[in-house]
Amino acid sequence: PSDQARLRRLETKLDLLLKHFQIQDASLDVVNGLSAEVRQLADTGQKIEAIIVHRKQTGLGLKEAKDAVEAYLDRS
């Protein structure tokens, strides 16, 4: 597997551990995996920009970033 894929799996596992033990990093403004910047872009109708920023921040692929932003928008 590529380094990016391995990193994503590690981050996912770490996120699950943090959630399980109810540990929150107060320095991060992340809700449902999306930063405040990405949420603000999505909320103002700048979906493509939100996806681009989310990809840069997380290293996710296009489909994963798009799915995350769309899931956020569908929930709102």
Buried (B, 14 or more C-beta within 10 A) or exposed (E): EEEEEEEBEEBEEEEEEEEEEEEEEEEEEBEEBBBEBBBEBBEEEBBEBBBBBBBEBBBBEEEBBBEBBBEBBEEE
